[in-house]
């Protein structure tokens, strides 16, 4: 992994974006030698064990759950008809909806996928879309149209486009390191590096594979509920650490240089909803990554938090399911109950990995948003109008993953 951080702010633990197993094990040993952390109680109200279809691991899931839905010829024909219908309307792409992209037969199947995402195992793969048959814009229309039947609300992934205010609702996930100044890349999504376990923002994260890499790049999913159960049983102190306040880097934001928030949230059962835990985090906002290193002017994370970050990643690796991503696949993932990662990969001039992403929400099945996350969710979903939605046709680095270009010095 190329993300090597050569220096860190004062007081920051010895931890980088790329997890180091030896450092993790040594840190764990040091901390357990000082006190019996594993004997500490869970935070008040947090369950000892979660019981749900969301609790799974690779070796069990393959025997019990069929996570791929393969489209048949009739369903693909219905999608093609819906594409033609939307194009005949001559409307901007922001107007793509269940009404403008009608799928009368496939609709119920896609609603079942939403139910599975929110109440079942937390993910589904839709397979068989004929990518090579269509232009880039047509593939985006199909992706947004089909997805509107799974989760109709699209989230804002950036708020500017070409220097103007906009609701950018689609993002390209592609290695740009050979065509973009590396001083601008502050997120691994725009490289061929391994991406460690993390969550995105929003309720549902979806990825559509326009093309796959020449080698590598396996997509990995893991149940955060399975990880929770493991930590609750063996290291309840880390559950407490994850549920307490962390200092999240807000990279180069002078008005608000950092945010204070927990990573783990507990929602007790009600007469309408079951008990739930929610994990929301990205490792890079606590360690930095390439063009966006950890800011020196904000409080460091603690040794306990450093251990918790590594524990999440290595338990994700232990329990993960590897997905065989094929061209034309769409993944739909519950971003509140699962987290994901990606292996590093190799592109060639002839074959380059290229995914496009939507952040979605289904008002019918949406989970209650933790109060601490309400401001972020408002930034994603509130006020996104059809008129202002932008679906970039070409890859670009969105604002939150962009570093500042380095100024050239005289003589360079």
N, C-alpha and C positions, 0 to 999 in steps of 0.2 A: 504494500500500500504506500502511495507516494506522500501521504499526509504526515510528514515528519515535522514536529514543532521543535525548534532548536533552543528556544528560550521560553520562559513562562513568567507571569507576574509574581511579585513577591508574595510568599505565603501560599501560592497555589500548589497543591500536591503534585507529585511526579506522575502525571497521567496525561495522555494525548488522545487524539481522536481514534487512532488505531489502538485497539486493546492489546495489552501485553500480558499474557497468561502468567509469566513468572512474577511480574510486578504485582498482579492481582493476588496470587497465592501468598506472596511474601507479606503484602499489606494485611491480608486476612489473618495470617499467622501472628503478626505483631499485635494486632488489635485484640485477638482472642487470648493472647498471653497476658495482656494487661488486666482484662476483666472477663467474666463469663457472660459475654453479650448474648449468647444463645439462650440464656435463662431469663432474659428480660421479657415482660409481658407485651402482648400486642397493644396497639393504641386502643383506647376505649371504644367499644362498639364494633371493631373490625372482627370479621369472622375467622375462626380457626381453619375452616375449610369451605371452599365454594363448591357447590354441586350443581352442575349444569352441562349442557352440550357444549358450552364454550370452553369447558375444561377438557383439553385433549392434548395428545402428543403423537408424533409421527407413527410409532409402531402400532398404536391402537387405531388411529383414524383410518388408515388405509383398509382396514378390515370392515369398517362399519359405515363409511360415508362416501358417497359418490359425488365429488365436488365439481366435476366437469359436466356441463350441459352442452351437448353437441347439436348444433342447429341442423335441421334436415332441409331438403331441397325446397319444400313448401314454405318453410319459415324464412329461408333466405329470399325466396321470391316475394314474400310479403314485405320484407325489409326493402328490397329493391323498388317495390311499388310505392312504399312510403317515401323513399328518397325522391322518386320522380314527382310525387305529390308536393313535397316541400319545395322542390326546385321550381315547380309551376307557380308557386305563390309569389315568387320574386321578393321575398322578405329577407332582412338581415338574419344572420345565424342566431342571434339572441332570441329570436321568436320560435326556435325549435322547442316543441312541447309535445305532450301526448296527443293534443288536438291537431297540430300541424304535421306530426309524424305518426299517423295512425297505424296501429298494429292490432287489429281486432281479434285475431286468433292468438298471437304471441303475447298479448298484454297480460293475460292471467298467469302465464309461465314466468314472466318477468316480475310480476307482483309476488309470486311465490319465492323468487330469488331474494326480494327485499325482506320477506318474512324470515327466510333462512339467515340472512345477514344480521338481522336485529334480534332474533329469538332462538336461532339454532346454533350452528357451528361457527358462524361469523364470516364466512366467505363463500364465494362461488366463482367458477370460471365459465364464461360463455365462449364456445369454440366454433370456428368455422366461417367467420366473415371473410369474404373474398377481397382482400386488400388490394392485390395487384390489378384487379379489374377496374379500380377507381382512381380518380385524381385525389390529391391530398385534401382538397376542400370537400369532396364527396365523402371521403373516409371520416372526416371530422363531423360532417352532417349525420352520417350513419351512427357514429359513436355517441354523439349528443342525443340523437333521436331515440336510439335504443335505451340509453341510460335514463332518459326522461320517464320511462315506464318503470324503472327500478327505484329511482330516487329523483323526483322532479326538480328539486332546487339545486342550482349550481352555485358553488362558492367562488368568491373573489380570490384569485391567487396573486394578483398584483393590481395596483391602483393607478398605474400609468402605462401608456403605450405610445412610443415615438414622441416622448416628452409631453404628452397631453394626458389629462385625467381620463381614466377608463376603467371599466370593470373587466379585467382580464381573467377569464374563467377557464382557460385551457393552458397547460404548460407542456413543453417538450422536454423529455428526459433523454438526453443524448450526450455523448462525449464531445465536448467542444474544445478540449485542451490543445488540439492541434491547429485550431483556426481562430482562437480567442486569446488575447493577452492573459497569461496565467495569473497576473496580478489582479485580474477581475474575478477570478473563480474562487468563491468562498463557500461552496457547497459541493459535496461529492457527486450529486446528481448529474453534474456537467462534466464528469471525468469518467474514466474507465476503472477507477479505483473500486475496491470493495466498499460497500456501504454497510455500516454496522447496524445492529437492531435499533429501531426508532419508531416513532409514530409520526404521521403527518399532522396537519390541522384539519378539524372538521369531523363530521360523523362517519362518512364513508369515503374511502379513497379508492379510486378506480384507475386502472392502467390499461391502455389499448396498445397491443404490439403491432406497430406498422412493419417492423423488421426485427430480426434477432441478430445477435453478434456472431462472428465467425466461430468463436469458442468462448466458454465460460458464461458468466452473467446469470447464473441460476437465481431465481427469485425464491426467497425463504419467508415463510410465515410461521409465527409461533403464538400460542395462546398466552396472553398476559395473565389470564386466570389460572392457568397451570403453573406459571412462574410464581404467582402469588401464593398458591397452596404450598409450593416447595419452600419458599422463604418463610411463610407463616409457621411451618413445621420445624425448620432448621435454624433460621436466623430471623426471629421476630423483630429484633432490633433494627434490621434493615427495612422492614415494613414501616416502622416508626420513622426512620430517616427519610424514606420516600414520601411519607405523608406530611412531613414538616416543610417549612419554608426554605426554598432554594433561591440563589441569586442567578438569574438567567441573563446572559449577555444580550444586550439589545444593539449590538455592533454599530458603532459610529453614530448612534442617535444622541445628539448633544442634549436634547431636551429631556430625554428619559434613557440614560445610559444602561440601565438594567431593570429587570422586572423581578418581583418577588412572588413566588408561587410554589405550591407543592407539585409533586409529580404524580402522586397517587391519591385517588379520591374514593371514599366509601359512600354508597347510597343505601341506606336501610330500606327494607321492603315497606311497601305501602299497600293499601287496598287495591291499587291499580298496577303497581310495578313490583317485580321481584328485587331481592337484594342484589346489588351490583358493586363492582369496583371498576374504576376507570384509570388507565395509565395514559399520560400525555407528556412526551418528552422527546427531545432530540439531543444526542450526545454532544454535538458540535457547539451548542450554545453554552456548554459548561467547560469545554476543552479548547474551543476554537478549531478552525480548519483552514489551512493554506492562506489565502488572501485575507481571511478574517480570523486572526488569532484571538485568543482570550484577551479582552481589554485589560490594560494595566491599571486603570483608574476605578475599578469596581472591586468589591470584596471577593476574595477567593472562595472556592468551595472547600469543604472540610475533608478530612481523611475518611470519615464515615461516608460522606457523599461519593467520594471517589470509589470506595469499595462497592457502594450500591450501584453505581453506573456499570462497573465491571460485572457485578453479579447478574444484573439484568441481561447484559449481552451474552455472557457465557451460559446462562440458563436458557436464553433464547436459542442459542446454538444447540444445546443439549436436547431440547424438546421440539425443534423446528420440523416443519414439513417443507421439502423442496418441491417447487412447482416446475414442471416441464413447460416452459413458456414457448408457444408456437406463434408464428405469424398469424394474425387474425384473432388471437385470444383477447378477451376482455376479462380482467380480474375485478371483482367487487369485494371489498374488504371492510369489515367493521373496524374502524380506526380507534374505537374506544375499548375494545375487548381483545384485539390482536395487535401485535407489532410485526414489523417486517425488516428484511435486510436483503442485500444483493451481493453475490460474489463478484470479484473483479472479472473483467472480460477483455477480449481482444477483438478489435475490428480489423477488417481489411478494406482496401478501396472498393471491392466489389460487394461486401456485406458489412453493414454497419447497424448496430443496435439502435433502435429508435422507438421509444414509447411516447405516448401522449397521455396526459393525466387530467382527470376531473376530480374536484372535491365536491361531494354531493350530500344532500340531506333529504330524507323522506319525512315530511311533516306527519304523515299517518303513523309511522312507527318510531319516530325519533325519540331517543332517550332524553330525559331531563338533563340540561347542561349544568354542571357544577358552577356555583356562583362565581368562583375565582376565574373560570374560563369564559364567563358571559361577555366580557369586553372583547376578547379575541373572536368569539363566535359571531358577535355583532359585526366585527370588521369583515368576517367572511361572508355572511349571508344577508345582512340588512341592506336594503336599498339597492340591490343588484337588479337593474331593470333591463328588459329586452333591448331597448334602444342603445344602452351603453355597453353591452357585453361585447368583448373582443375575443376572437379565437385566432391567435397568431398562426399563420401557415408555416412559418419557419422557426427553428429553435432560437431561443434567446435566453439570457440569464436574467431571471426575475430579480427585483430589487433586493429582497432579503438575502439572496445568495451572491450578491455582487460586491466585490471589494472596490477600492479606489485605485484607478490607474496610476501607476508610478510616474512621476514627472521625470523627464529626461534631464540630466545635468549637462552643462556645457561640455562639449567634447565627446559625448556618448551618442 
